[in-house]
C-alpha cells in the first residue's frame, strides 16, 4: 500500500510540474537599427559669432539682431549673425539650443540677457527667408545639408554700465 501511495504521489508531482511548465509562455520581438551618415554641425568660418555691434548704454528700445539679416533695430553698424552648417543623411533632425544667453561684462560683472532668434533653410542663399526654428523643433536635411542662423534680442538699456559683454550660445542636433 505504501508503494502504491508513493507511486501515486510521484505521479501527481510529475503531473503538477507538467501543468506548471505548460503555464509558462514565451514570445519574441524583432530588433533593428538604421545606420545613417554621421550628423555634423559646424560653426561657419565667416558668420562665426553673434555680434550686436556698438550699442548705446541708453538705447530706448530693444536691440534686435535679425537672424534673417534684414531687419536689425538699434544695433551698431558692424553686426554679425552666427551660421551653423549641418551635414548628414537627408532626414529629420531635432534642434536644441539655449533659451537665453547671459552676456557678462568681465569688469563690472553686470549681465545682459540675450534671447536668441534661430532660423534655418536648406541653402545659404535662403537666409533672408529662412523659417523660425523652435527650441526642440524639427528640421529636415535636404541633399544632406541644412543651415541655421542665430541672431537675438537684447532688452532696452537704461543707464547700462558700459563694457564688453560676452557669453556663449549652445546648440545641438540629433537624428529623430
Buried (B, 14 or more C-beta within 10 A) or exposed (E): EEEEEEEEEEEEEEEEEEEEEEEEEEEEEEEEEEEEEEBEBEBBEEBEEBBBBEBEEEBEEEBBBBBBBEEBEBBBEEBBBBBBBBBBBBBEBBBEBBEEBEBBBEEEEEEBEBBBBBBBBBEBEBBEEBEEBEEEBEBEBEEEBBBBBBBBBBBEBEEBEEBEBEBEBEBEBEBE
